[in-house]
Amino acid sequence: MLSPKWLYDQRGSALFEQITALPEYYLTRTEAAILKDNAARLAGLVPEGGALVEFGSGASVKTRRLLDAGGHFAAYVPIDISAVFLAETAQDLRRRYTEIEIAPVVADFTAAVALPEHLEATPKVGFFPGSTIGNLPPETATALMAHARAWPGVEGFILGVDLVKDSETLVAAYDDSQGVTADFIANILHRLNRELGADFDLSHFAYRARWNAAAARIDMELVSRRAQNVALGGATIGFDAGEAIHVSASRKYTEASLARLVQPAGWRVETLLTDAARRFAVAVLAPV
């Protein structure tokens, strides 16, 4: 199994942007609509003079819905691992939101993150949109939520989660008719070839997305079309025909399974905001 973080080089990030606009990929537009319809309500969770803290902020595109409605915020703390990208985004946000302190933090949000010292006592609400929580193993996801629960002054958390639904809709979202997702997943082999001197022949691997009902997740795999040997990092790796490389997983939740995920971290599901078809949810969590 490979880490999905390897998917996001420049080409991979561009391919993922294409994925978010595909007709089969309902997640991005559905969550955006929920955030738009509930922006004032969600922004209102942050106390007057409080801070919104976001995991994996990227370009903070979705967050701007809340910032537009959050004139009472004292600060916005975007956390991202890409220092250059984060600095550029923060500069843009400062121009647009002149009354809100933009306090970026460069960090891997899967570990404990030290927030700006001068904001430690500030009341704060966490924000983790995009269903990225579903890409994390459950134990990692629970640990992440525990880190957030340990912030001084934390009063709530807003979490994007994709919901369990029919397998046809789920598989189509991760195996689109244009093959963009297949290219995105296969891009990890391009990176291994380019950066680690591997010799994967991409024509010898096929993309497969399948619904793993027992684990309530979509598994994204690259399946060897034939028996073959691949050089990687000075070693030779043998593949049988039909053997799969598990590249990424996207876990889906029900309200009950989400509660089981966050409860050990000290949270409870207070509200679940969904679209009419209950495809996606923005969960409002409160401290236990």
Backbone as CSV, one residue per row, in Angstrom:
resi,resn,N_x,N_y,N_z,CA_x,CA_y,CA_z,C_x,C_y,C_z
1,MET,0.841,-1.194,0.000,0.000,0.000,0.000,0.874,1.241,0.000
2,LEU,0.554,2.200,-0.846,1.285,3.449,-0.925,0.524,4.557,-0.201
3,SER,1.252,5.585,0.211,0.587,6.717,0.851,-0.024,7.618,-0.212
4,PRO,-1.302,8.007,-0.064,-1.938,8.855,-1.065,-1.321,10.244,-1.170
5,LYS,-0.501,10.653,-0.182,0.113,11.982,-0.285,1.020,12.081,-1.499
6,TRP,1.497,10.937,-2.001,2.352,10.935,-3.183,1.578,11.279,-4.450
7,LEU,0.281,11.299,-4.377,-0.527,11.625,-5.560,-0.433,13.101,-5.935
8,TYR,-0.057,13.942,-4.974,-0.239,15.389,-5.161,1.058,16.122,-5.497
9,ASP,1.666,15.748,-6.642,2.673,16.638,-7.204,1.941,17.656,-8.073
10,GLN,2.655,18.439,-8.860,1.986,19.478,-9.648,0.971,18.883,-10.613
11,ARG,1.353,17.794,-11.297,0.431,17.165,-12.250,-0.754,16.543,-11.509
12,GLY,-0.483,15.873,-10.392,-1.558,15.241,-9.639,-2.546,16.245,-9.102
13,SER,-2.044,17.382,-8.620,-2.941,18.413,-8.110,-3.822,18.977,-9.210
14,ALA,-3.243,19.153,-10.409,-4.025,19.651,-11.541,-5.093,18.641,-11.954
15,LEU,-4.748,17.361,-11.930,-5.726,16.330,-12.271,-6.854,16.297,-11.240
16,PHE,-6.504,16.468,-9.962,-7.566,16.449,-8.954,-8.512,17.627,-9.129
17,GLU,-7.995,18.775,-9.521,-8.871,19.912,-9.798,-9.851,19.568,-10.919
18,GLN,-9.389,18.838,-11.915,-10.297,18.391,-12.983,-11.354,17.434,-12.437
19,ILE,-10.942,16.563,-11.540,-11.875,15.602,-10.953,-13.031,16.309,-10.257
20,THR,-12.729,17.370,-9.530,-13.772,18.052,-8.752,-14.861,18.655,-9.637
21,ALA,-14.562,18.838,-10.925,-15.549,19.415,-11.847,-16.280,18.355,-12.668
22,LEU,-15.938,17.081,-12.489,-16.567,16.020,-13.281,-18.020,15.812,-12.850
23,PRO,-18.894,15.442,-13.796,-20.307,15.245,-13.436,-20.518,14.132,-12.411
24,GLU,-19.673,13.096,-12.450,-19.847,11.986,-11.514,-19.386,12.337,-10.098
25,TYR,-18.507,13.333,-10.001,-17.900,13.638,-8.704,-18.760,14.683,-7.983
26,TYR,-19.726,14.181,-7.238,-20.726,15.024,-6.583,-20.194,15.728,-5.341
27,LEU,-19.081,15.243,-4.780,-18.670,15.665,-3.441,-18.427,17.165,-3.334
28,THR,-17.610,17.712,-4.232,-17.204,19.116,-4.094,-18.386,20.061,-4.228
29,ARG,-19.185,19.869,-5.270,-20.297,20.813,-5.482,-21.385,20.635,-4.424
30,THR,-21.564,19.413,-3.923,-22.584,19.192,-2.899,-22.175,19.860,-1.591
31,GLU,-20.922,19.692,-1.200,-20.467,20.344,0.025,-20.497,21.862,-0.125
32,ALA,-20.088,22.359,-1.291,-20.102,23.809,-1.515,-21.503,24.378,-1.343
33,ALA,-22.508,23.643,-1.827,-23.894,24.113,-1.695,-24.334,24.115,-0.232
34,ILE,-23.930,23.092,0.528,-24.282,23.044,1.949,-23.637,24.212,2.687
35,LEU,-22.377,24.484,2.394,-21.684,25.598,3.044,-22.314,26.936,2.673
36,LYS,-22.683,27.082,1.412,-23.327,28.323,0.974,-24.654,28.527,1.693
37,ASP,-25.467,27.477,1.751,-26.795,27.587,2.359,-26.732,27.801,3.874
38,ASN,-25.632,27.387,4.494,-25.533,27.442,5.955,-24.368,28.314,6.432
39,ALA,-23.887,29.205,5.564,-22.685,29.985,5.891,-22.858,30.805,7.158
40,ALA,-23.973,31.516,7.276,-24.175,32.364,8.455,-24.265,31.515,9.725
41,ARG,-24.956,30.403,9.635,-25.114,29.515,10.796,-23.760,28.960,11.239
42,LEU,-22.954,28.524,10.277,-21.665,27.935,10.609,-20.682,28.992,11.112
43,ALA,-20.677,30.138,10.456,-19.804,31.217,10.918,-20.195,31.646,12.328
44,GLY,-21.482,31.566,12.633,-21.973,31.952,13.950,-21.509,31.044,15.072
45,LEU,-20.953,29.869,14.722,-20.419,28.980,15.750,-19.153,29.546,16.376
46,VAL,-18.467,30.403,15.616,-17.254,31.039,16.134,-17.676,32.216,17.009
47,PRO,-17.263,32.255,18.259,-17.673,33.353,19.148,-17.145,34.706,18.661
48,GLU,-17.787,35.756,19.100,-17.307,37.107,18.807,-15.849,37.227,19.258
49,GLY,-14.998,37.671,18.307,-13.578,37.795,18.634,-12.831,36.478,18.655
50,GLY,-13.464,35.416,18.139,-12.833,34.103,18.126,-12.067,33.837,16.842
51,ALA,-11.554,32.616,16.718,-10.737,32.230,15.569,-11.296,30.978,14.911
52,LEU,-11.181,30.936,13.589,-11.488,29.736,12.813,-10.162,29.107,12.419
53,VAL,-9.994,27.808,12.711,-8.744,27.097,12.454,-9.027,25.962,11.472
54,GLU,-8.339,25.991,10.337,-8.647,25.002,9.292,-7.486,24.055,9.041
55,PHE,-7.792,22.759,9.010,-6.832,21.733,8.616,-6.772,21.638,7.091
56,GLY,-5.562,21.527,6.534,-5.401,21.306,5.106,-6.077,22.368,4.278
57,SER,-5.744,23.624,4.536,-6.509,24.747,3.985,-6.371,24.939,2.487
58,GLY,-5.224,24.549,1.898,-5.046,24.769,0.469,-5.230,26.230,0.110
59,ALA,-6.079,26.497,-0.882,-6.349,27.873,-1.304,-7.483,28.512,-0.514
60,SER,-7.978,27.819,0.505,-9.059,28.336,1.368,-10.296,28.729,0.569
61,VAL,-10.581,28.005,-0.503,-11.704,28.359,-1.380,-13.032,28.219,-0.649
62,LYS,-13.274,27.053,-0.043,-14.541,26.841,0.657,-14.651,27.724,1.901
63,THR,-13.519,27.976,2.525,-13.514,28.752,3.757,-14.020,30.172,3.545
64,ARG,-13.865,30.685,2.355,-14.264,32.070,2.094,-15.763,32.267,2.289
65,ARG,-16.527,31.192,2.148,-17.962,31.280,2.470,-18.152,31.699,3.928
66,LEU,-17.351,31.088,4.807,-17.474,31.394,6.234,-16.830,32.738,6.572
67,LEU,-15.712,33.041,5.925,-15.058,34.320,6.184,-15.939,35.487,5.729
68,ASP,-16.655,35.294,4.612,-17.557,36.347,4.140,-18.665,36.613,5.153
69,ALA,-19.059,35.555,5.864,-20.136,35.695,6.853,-19.601,35.913,8.259
70,GLY,-18.268,35.950,8.397,-17.659,35.996,9.726,-16.959,37.302,10.029
71,GLY,-17.663,38.397,9.839,-17.075,39.696,10.140,-16.691,39.854,11.593
72,HIS,-17.213,38.990,12.452,-16.896,39.067,13.881,-15.658,38.256,14.249
73,PHE,-15.060,37.525,13.268,-13.875,36.730,13.574,-12.705,37.658,13.927
74,ALA,-11.920,37.255,14.918,-10.663,37.961,15.179,-9.549,37.423,14.292
75,ALA,-9.609,36.102,13.996,-8.499,35.499,13.268,-8.957,34.272,12.485
76,TYR,-8.207,33.990,11.429,-8.344,32.756,10.661,-6.960,32.119,10.596
77,VAL,-6.879,30.853,11.014,-5.610,30.144,11.073,-5.639,28.991,10.063
78,PRO,-5.112,29.198,8.854,-5.041,28.110,7.888,-3.796,27.260,8.132
79,ILE,-3.978,25.941,8.195,-2.858,25.009,8.421,-2.655,24.195,7.144
80,ASP,-1.447,24.236,6.604,-1.156,23.470,5.395,0.321,23.096,5.400
81,ILE,0.648,22.030,4.694,2.022,21.536,4.687,2.889,22.248,3.660
82,SER,2.262,22.913,2.675,2.995,23.591,1.608,3.245,25.050,1.995
83,ALA,4.487,25.362,2.381,4.806,26.690,2.889,4.624,27.777,1.838
84,VAL,5.108,27.538,0.623,5.029,28.556,-0.420,3.582,28.823,-0.795
85,PHE,2.813,27.769,-1.010,1.407,27.917,-1.387,0.621,28.595,-0.281
86,LEU,0.917,28.223,0.960,0.214,28.806,2.103,0.513,30.299,2.215
87,ALA,1.763,30.679,2.001,2.134,32.090,2.083,1.419,32.907,1.012
88,GLU,1.317,32.363,-0.194,0.633,33.067,-1.279,-0.856,33.215,-0.973
89,THR,-1.460,32.149,-0.454,-2.877,32.206,-0.104,-3.121,33.219,1.015
90,ALA,-2.264,33.206,2.022,-2.419,34.140,3.143,-2.329,35.585,2.668
91,GLN,-1.427,35.844,1.744,-1.286,37.205,1.217,-2.563,37.650,0.511
92,ASP,-3.143,36.738,-0.265,-4.396,37.046,-0.961,-5.531,37.286,0.035
93,LEU,-5.600,36.456,1.081,-6.650,36.602,2.082,-6.521,37.918,2.848
94,ARG,-5.306,38.328,3.132,-5.105,39.591,3.860,-5.613,40.791,3.057
95,ARG,-5.482,40.706,1.743,-5.992,41.787,0.901,-7.513,41.829,0.925
96,ARG,-8.123,40.661,1.004,-9.578,40.587,0.920,-10.252,40.783,2.273
97,TYR,-9.663,40.250,3.330,-10.287,40.286,4.654,-9.410,41.133,5.582
98,THR,-9.510,42.417,5.427,-8.602,43.328,6.126,-8.880,43.426,7.622
99,GLU,-10.076,43.033,8.054,-10.429,43.136,9.469,-10.169,41.853,10.244
100,ILE,-9.725,40.819,9.541,-9.470,39.526,10.186,-7.977,39.235,10.138
101,GLU,-7.396,38.851,11.258,-5.991,38.459,11.258,-5.848,37.110,10.554
102,ILE,-4.977,37.049,9.567,-4.689,35.797,8.869,-3.363,35.286,9.422
103,ALA,-3.418,34.145,10.114,-2.248,33.629,10.844,-1.917,32.215,10.381
104,PRO,-1.244,32.073,9.227,-0.979,30.739,8.681,0.012,29.939,9.518
105,VAL,-0.173,28.624,9.512,0.726,27.705,10.210,1.141,26.615,9.237
106,VAL,2.437,26.470,9.009,2.955,25.402,8.154,3.139,24.157,9.014
107,ALA,2.384,23.107,8.712,2.459,21.896,9.535,1.759,20.745,8.833
108,ASP,2.124,19.543,9.229,1.408,18.331,8.837,0.275,18.153,9.846
109,PHE,-0.963,18.335,9.391,-2.069,18.357,10.352,-2.403,16.987,10.923
110,THR,-1.774,15.920,10.424,-2.043,14.610,11.013,-1.283,14.424,12.334
111,ALA,-0.378,15.356,12.632,0.305,15.358,13.930,-0.233,16.520,14.753
112,ALA,0.139,16.566,16.012,-0.285,17.674,16.858,0.294,18.980,16.308
113,VAL,-0.550,19.997,16.175,-0.147,21.276,15.590,-0.114,22.335,16.679
114,ALA,1.002,23.063,16.761,1.111,24.175,17.701,0.524,25.424,17.044
115,LEU,-0.540,25.953,17.617,-1.170,27.148,17.076,-0.374,28.380,17.490
116,PRO,-0.565,29.508,16.796,0.146,30.728,17.184,-0.050,31.028,18.667
117,GLU,1.053,31.303,19.356,1.018,31.453,20.813,0.054,32.550,21.257
118,HIS,-0.017,33.628,20.498,-0.866,34.753,20.928,-2.353,34.464,20.763
119,LEU,-2.676,33.328,20.089,-4.084,32.952,19.898,-4.492,31.776,20.779
120,GLU,-3.592,31.308,21.619,-3.885,30.108,22.417,-5.138,30.275,23.269
121,ALA,-5.309,31.419,23.887,-6.454,31.626,24.778,-7.700,32.099,24.042
122,THR,-7.581,32.321,22.746,-8.716,32.809,21.954,-9.731,31.691,21.749
123,PRO,-11.024,31.925,21.961,-12.028,30.897,21.632,-11.911,30.523,20.160
124,LYS,-12.036,29.251,19.866,-11.785,28.834,18.488,-12.674,27.672,18.081
125,VAL,-12.875,27.571,16.757,-13.633,26.479,16.154,-12.780,25.895,15.031
126,GLY,-12.688,24.565,14.978,-11.944,23.899,13.924,-12.785,23.721,12.675
127,PHE,-12.111,23.584,11.547,-12.782,23.432,10.257,-11.960,22.471,9.412
128,PHE,-12.601,21.399,8.946,-11.918,20.400,8.120,-12.891,19.935,7.035
129,PRO,-13.021,20.719,5.959,-13.983,20.369,4.907,-13.402,19.376,3.912
130,GLY,-14.206,19.024,2.916,-13.706,18.260,1.780,-13.720,16.759,1.902
131,SER,-14.172,16.207,2.991,-14.204,14.761,3.247,-12.817,14.133,3.271
132,THR,-11.762,14.948,3.455,-10.409,14.405,3.564,-10.282,13.470,4.757
133,ILE,-11.131,13.649,5.754,-11.129,12.753,6.906,-11.333,11.311,6.455
134,GLY,-12.034,11.115,5.330,-12.283,9.774,4.814,-11.071,9.121,4.191
135,ASN,-10.033,9.901,3.878,-8.814,9.334,3.318,-7.859,8.841,4.396
136,LEU,-8.177,9.143,5.639,-7.299,8.761,6.745,-7.772,7.455,7.379
137,PRO,-6.851,6.593,7.775,-7.260,5.421,8.559,-8.004,5.886,9.807
138,PRO,-9.002,5.137,10.260,-9.811,5.585,11.390,-9.004,5.989,12.616
139,GLU,-7.936,5.247,12.923,-7.148,5.594,14.104,-6.430,6.936,13.921
140,THR,-6.001,7.224,12.689,-5.362,8.505,12.410,-6.380,9.632,12.480
141,ALA,-7.580,9.374,11.945,-8.641,10.381,11.973,-9.043,10.710,13.411
142,THR,-9.182,9.693,14.240,-9.547,9.930,15.642,-8.448,10.693,16.368
143,ALA,-7.189,10.348,16.083,-6.071,11.058,16.714,-6.058,12.524,16.300
144,LEU,-6.341,12.787,15.020,-6.406,14.169,14.539,-7.474,14.948,15.296
145,MET,-8.649,14.344,15.455,-9.727,15.021,16.170,-9.376,15.219,17.645
146,ALA,-8.589,14.304,18.213,-8.147,14.458,19.597,-7.172,15.624,19.730
147,HIS,-6.303,15.792,18.722,-5.384,16.935,18.742,-6.190,18.241,18.770
148,ALA,-7.230,18.313,17.939,-8.057,19.530,17.893,-8.792,19.746,19.208
149,ARG,-9.240,18.652,19.816,-9.973,18.772,21.088,-9.071,19.316,22.192
150,ALA,-7.763,19.121,22.034,-6.818,19.561,23.068,-6.440,21.036,22.931
151,TRP,-6.884,21.717,21.850,-6.571,23.143,21.731,-7.190,23.918,22.897
152,PRO,-6.449,24.808,23.516,-7.056,25.674,24.538,-8.170,26.523,23.911
153,GLY,-9.299,26.590,24.580,-10.386,27.453,24.113,-11.200,26.912,22.952
154,VAL,-11.014,25.644,22.575,-11.787,25.116,21.442,-13.249,24.929,21.856
155,GLU,-14.159,25.386,21.015,-15.587,25.331,21.342,-16.406,24.503,20.375
156,GLY,-15.805,24.077,19.268,-16.543,23.279,18.308,-15.676,22.925,17.126
157,PHE,-16.250,22.123,16.249,-15.521,21.681,15.063,-16.525,21.451,13.932
158,ILE,-16.162,21.916,12.726,-16.999,21.747,11.537,-16.269,20.775,10.609
159,LEU,-16.911,19.664,10.296,-16.239,18.563,9.599,-17.033,18.123,8.371
160,GLY,-16.377,18.081,7.220,-17.006,17.568,6.008,-16.842,16.061,5.907
161,VAL,-17.951,15.339,5.680,-17.892,13.876,5.564,-18.797,13.410,4.429
162,ASP,-18.284,12.466,3.642,-19.117,11.842,2.624,-19.893,10.705,3.264
163,LEU,-21.131,10.533,2.831,-22.016,9.564,3.471,-22.129,8.263,2.662
164,VAL,-22.392,7.180,3.356,-22.652,5.892,2.706,-23.889,6.029,1.833
165,LYS,-23.805,5.478,0.635,-24.937,5.532,-0.308,-24.837,4.332,-1.241
166,ASP,-25.606,4.321,-2.314,-25.578,3.170,-3.209,-24.203,3.056,-3.871
167,SER,-23.768,1.815,-4.076,-22.417,1.564,-4.578,-22.212,2.090,-5.997
168,GLU,-23.283,2.128,-6.804,-23.135,2.613,-8.179,-22.708,4.078,-8.193
169,THR,-23.347,4.908,-7.373,-22.986,6.322,-7.297,-21.572,6.488,-6.773
170,LEU,-21.211,5.708,-5.771,-19.887,5.817,-5.176,-18.793,5.407,-6.156
171,VAL,-18.958,4.275,-6.798,-17.921,3.812,-7.732,-17.782,4.780,-8.899
172,ALA,-18.895,5.287,-9.414,-18.829,6.227,-10.540,-18.058,7.491,-10.165
173,ALA,-18.183,7.930,-8.914,-17.481,9.145,-8.471,-15.973,8.961,-8.486
174,TYR,-15.511,7.709,-8.371,-14.079,7.435,-8.319,-13.580,6.656,-9.541
175,ASP,-14.443,6.475,-10.519,-14.045,5.809,-11.768,-14.830,6.451,-12.904
176,ASP,-14.534,7.716,-13.172,-15.323,8.527,-14.100,-15.170,8.056,-15.540
177,SER,-16.143,8.409,-16.345,-16.197,7.957,-17.739,-15.079,8.535,-18.595
178,GLN,-14.505,9.677,-18.178,-13.427,10.294,-18.953,-12.050,9.758,-18.572
179,GLY,-11.970,8.970,-17.516,-10.695,8.379,-17.106,-9.758,9.325,-16.391
180,VAL,-10.282,10.454,-15.908,-9.419,11.420,-15.218,-8.921,10.841,-13.891
181,THR,-9.810,10.175,-13.162,-9.404,9.595,-11.883,-8.370,8.499,-12.086
182,ALA,-8.521,7.717,-13.145,-7.525,6.683,-13.454,-6.155,7.307,-13.693
183,ASP,-6.111,8.425,-14.421,-4.842,9.122,-14.657,-4.273,9.672,-13.349
184,PHE,-5.164,10.182,-12.504,-4.749,10.748,-11.219,-4.093,9.680,-10.347
185,ILE,-4.712,8.521,-10.246,-4.157,7.451,-9.419,-2.871,6.900,-10.035
186,ALA,-2.851,6.735,-11.352,-1.652,6.215,-12.023,-0.490,7.195,-11.943
187,ASN,-0.772,8.448,-11.677,0.295,9.448,-11.588,1.309,9.101,-10.499
188,ILE,0.885,8.303,-9.523,1.818,7.912,-8.479,2.954,7.066,-9.050
189,LEU,2.673,6.297,-10.098,3.734,5.507,-10.734,4.671,6.406,-11.525
190,HIS,4.126,7.455,-12.164,4.982,8.445,-12.825,5.984,9.031,-11.831
191,ARG,5.505,9.365,-10.633,6.375,9.964,-9.621,7.442,8.979,-9.166
192,LEU,7.061,7.736,-8.956,8.035,6.735,-8.536,9.112,6.555,-9.605
193,ASN,8.696,6.569,-10.869,9.675,6.459,-11.950,10.604,7.669,-11.978
194,ARG,10.024,8.851,-11.859,10.786,10.091,-12.002,11.668,10.384,-10.794
195,GLU,11.144,10.146,-9.594,11.828,10.604,-8.393,12.607,9.507,-7.668
196,LEU,12.232,8.247,-7.887,12.915,7.158,-7.198,13.577,6.169,-8.157
197,GLY,13.580,6.516,-9.457,14.273,5.680,-10.433,13.620,4.339,-10.688
198,ALA,12.322,4.230,-10.443,11.603,2.982,-10.725,11.391,2.841,-12.236
199,ASP,10.975,1.660,-12.663,10.723,1.449,-14.100,9.341,0.833,-14.337
200,PHE,8.330,1.383,-13.652,6.962,0.932,-13.887,6.574,1.228,-15.338
201,ASP,6.018,0.249,-16.009,5.416,0.446,-17.327,3.916,0.617,-17.084
202,LEU,3.425,1.848,-17.248,2.029,2.125,-16.895,1.036,1.347,-17.742
203,SER,1.441,0.942,-18.925,0.536,0.163,-19.783,0.304,-1.234,-19.221
204,HIS,1.126,-1.633,-18.256,0.987,-2.963,-17.655,0.150,-2.943,-16.374
205,PHE,-0.470,-1.788,-16.078,-1.325,-1.682,-14.900,-2.665,-1.074,-15.284
206,ALA,-3.720,-1.584,-14.706,-5.076,-1.076,-14.950,-5.632,-0.499,-13.651
207,TYR,-6.403,0.558,-13.779,-7.018,1.192,-12.604,-8.305,0.470,-12.230
208,ARG,-8.532,0.338,-10.919,-9.782,-0.268,-10.428,-10.250,0.471,-9.183
209,ALA,-11.522,0.869,-9.204,-12.169,1.424,-8.009,-13.266,0.459,-7.606
210,ARG,-13.297,0.081,-6.349,-14.321,-0.871,-5.909,-14.840,-0.474,-4.540
211,TRP,-16.105,-0.764,-4.322,-16.744,-0.484,-3.039,-16.472,-1.638,-2.094
212,ASN,-15.799,-1.338,-1.007,-15.492,-2.315,0.037,-16.560,-2.151,1.117
213,ALA,-17.627,-2.927,1.009,-18.770,-2.746,1.912,-18.400,-3.034,3.361
214,ALA,-17.536,-4.014,3.581,-17.180,-4.387,4.955,-16.474,-3.241,5.673
215,ALA,-15.677,-2.479,4.931,-14.937,-1.367,5.541,-15.596,-0.020,5.248
216,ALA,-16.724,-0.028,4.523,-17.442,1.198,4.145,-16.506,2.206,3.476
217,ARG,-15.808,1.738,2.436,-14.865,2.625,1.768,-14.725,2.248,0.294
218,ILE,-14.322,3.216,-0.491,-13.905,2.982,-1.865,-12.413,2.702,-1.849
219,ASP,-11.993,1.596,-2.444,-10.576,1.279,-2.581,-10.138,1.602,-4.005
220,MET,-9.061,2.362,-4.138,-8.514,2.721,-5.442,-7.189,1.999,-5.630
221,GLU,-7.120,1.194,-6.673,-5.997,0.284,-6.846,-5.467,0.324,-8.274
222,LEU,-4.203,-0.074,-8.421,-3.600,-0.295,-9.727,-3.294,-1.783,-9.817
223,VAL,-3.898,-2.455,-10.806,-3.853,-3.911,-10.899,-2.899,-4.327,-12.011
224,SER,-1.984,-5.199,-11.670,-1.025,-5.689,-12.660,-1.751,-6.521,-13.726
225,ARG,-1.539,-6.163,-14.983,-2.194,-6.887,-16.084,-1.518,-8.221,-16.378
226,ARG,-0.304,-8.403,-15.845,0.452,-9.619,-16.159,1.495,-9.846,-15.071
227,ALA,2.123,-10.987,-15.072,3.250,-11.233,-14.182,4.414,-10.367,-14.660
228,GLN,5.047,-9.668,-13.715,6.113,-8.746,-14.113,6.995,-8.418,-12.919
229,ASN,8.194,-7.921,-13.226,9.119,-7.436,-12.215,9.365,-5.954,-12.440
230,VAL,9.428,-5.212,-11.337,9.642,-3.767,-11.407,10.811,-3.407,-10.497
231,ALA,11.720,-2.567,-11.014,12.841,-2.081,-10.215,12.410,-0.845,-9.440
232,LEU,12.752,-0.822,-8.146,12.397,0.326,-7.308,13.390,0.442,-6.160
233,GLY,14.116,1.559,-6.140,15.034,1.827,-5.038,16.098,0.767,-4.848
234,GLY,16.598,0.226,-5.940,17.646,-0.774,-5.851,17.144,-2.181,-5.595
235,ALA,15.858,-2.353,-5.469,15.263,-3.677,-5.259,14.399,-4.047,-6.457
236,THR,14.062,-5.311,-6.557,13.155,-5.796,-7.602,11.890,-6.297,-6.941
237,ILE,10.756,-5.774,-7.409,9.459,-6.153,-6.861,8.713,-6.975,-7.901
238,GLY,8.280,-8.155,-7.529,7.536,-9.019,-8.437,6.040,-8.864,-8.261
239,PHE,5.320,-8.828,-9.367,3.861,-8.760,-9.355,3.303,-9.957,-10.115
240,ASP,2.317,-10.610,-9.524,1.563,-11.627,-10.247,0.494,-10.950,-11.084
241,ALA,0.022,-11.620,-12.110,-1.116,-11.102,-12.874,-2.315,-10.973,-11.946
242,GLY,-2.935,-9.816,-11.954,-4.089,-9.577,-11.092,-3.745,-9.041,-9.724
243,GLU,-2.451,-8.961,-9.368,-2.052,-8.424,-8.064,-2.216,-6.905,-8.072
244,ALA,-2.723,-6.362,-6.972,-3.066,-4.939,-6.921,-2.158,-4.158,-5.979
245,ILE,-1.892,-2.907,-6.371,-1.262,-1.933,-5.484,-2.388,-1.070,-4.931
246,HIS,-2.569,-1.085,-3.624,-3.606,-0.258,-3.005,-3.049,1.149,-2.842
247,VAL,-3.577,2.096,-3.612,-3.038,3.457,-3.621,-3.762,4.365,-2.646
248,SER,-5.087,4.276,-2.602,-5.841,5.202,-1.763,-7.180,4.592,-1.378
249,ALA,-7.738,5.104,-0.290,-9.073,4.691,0.149,-9.858,5.941,0.520
250,SER,-11.152,5.878,0.320,-12.033,6.977,0.719,-13.179,6.391,1.530
251,ARG,-13.110,6.610,2.835,-14.107,6.029,3.734,-15.377,6.871,3.763
252,LYS,-16.504,6.184,3.858,-17.808,6.838,3.901,-18.458,6.555,5.251
253,TYR,-19.270,7.500,5.705,-19.788,7.406,7.060,-21.304,7.486,7.102
254,THR,-21.853,6.915,8.149,-23.223,7.168,8.568,-23.122,8.053,9.817
255,GLU,-24.250,8.567,10.279,-24.199,9.375,11.494,-23.673,8.546,12.663
256,ALA,-24.061,7.274,12.706,-23.625,6.412,13.812,-22.128,6.129,13.736
257,SER,-21.615,5.813,12.554,-20.184,5.505,12.449,-19.335,6.753,12.647
258,LEU,-19.854,7.914,12.249,-19.133,9.160,12.507,-19.057,9.417,14.010
259,ALA,-20.157,9.177,14.716,-20.164,9.354,16.169,-19.132,8.449,16.830
260,ARG,-19.017,7.216,16.325,-18.031,6.283,16.888,-16.605,6.743,16.608
261,LEU,-16.405,7.439,15.506,-15.076,7.932,15.151,-14.635,9.070,16.063
262,VAL,-15.541,10.018,16.322,-15.140,11.243,17.029,-15.303,11.155,18.548
263,GLN,-16.162,10.245,19.018,-16.426,10.187,20.462,-15.171,9.879,21.291
264,PRO,-14.305,8.950,20.859,-13.093,8.710,21.662,-12.161,9.915,21.709
265,ALA,-12.323,10.842,20.771,-11.489,12.046,20.737,-12.091,13.187,21.550
266,GLY,-13.252,12.936,22.164,-13.852,13.951,23.022,-14.869,14.838,22.342
267,TRP,-15.477,14.340,21.257,-16.481,15.117,20.520,-17.788,14.345,20.424
268,ARG,-18.875,15.077,20.177,-20.155,14.455,19.841,-20.731,15.182,18.625
269,VAL,-21.522,14.454,17.851,-22.168,15.051,16.683,-23.395,15.816,17.157
270,GLU,-23.334,17.125,17.064,-24.444,17.964,17.510,-25.470,18.160,16.401
271,THR,-24.990,18.390,15.174,-25.861,18.635,14.023,-25.226,18.033,12.785
272,LEU,-26.057,17.500,11.917,-25.581,16.975,10.639,-26.342,17.714,9.533
273,LEU,-25.655,18.588,8.811,-26.256,19.352,7.717,-26.004,18.604,6.417
274,THR,-27.070,18.281,5.701,-26.912,17.498,4.475,-27.661,18.143,3.322
275,ASP,-27.360,17.656,2.123,-28.161,18.016,0.961,-29.455,17.204,1.004
276,ALA,-30.388,17.518,0.124,-31.702,16.863,0.144,-31.598,15.362,-0.082
277,ALA,-30.637,14.949,-0.902,-30.480,13.518,-1.199,-29.624,12.791,-0.165
278,ARG,-29.128,13.504,0.842,-28.275,12.938,1.886,-27.061,12.211,1.298
279,ARG,-26.417,12.890,0.359,-25.200,12.332,-0.219,-23.953,12.724,0.584
280,PHE,-23.995,13.939,1.132,-22.833,14.498,1.804,-23.311,15.238,3.059
281,ALA,-22.409,15.378,4.029,-22.781,16.062,5.259,-21.678,17.005,5.734
282,VAL,-22.099,18.093,6.301,-21.218,18.965,7.078,-21.655,18.792,8.523
283,ALA,-20.792,18.174,9.310,-21.117,17.836,10.693,-20.635,18.931,11.628
284,VAL,-21.485,19.325,12.526,-21.109,20.264,13.593,-20.857,19.436,14.851
285,LEU,-19.622,19.493,15.341,-19.244,18.723,16.510,-19.112,19.634,17.721
286,ALA,-19.522,19.127,18.859,-19.399,19.865,20.116,-18.548,19.052,21.082
287,PRO,-17.798,19.721,21.959,-16.996,18.976,22.940,-17.891,18.170,23.859
288,VAL,-17.439,17.007,24.220,-18.169,16.167,25.180,-17.923,16.689,26.584
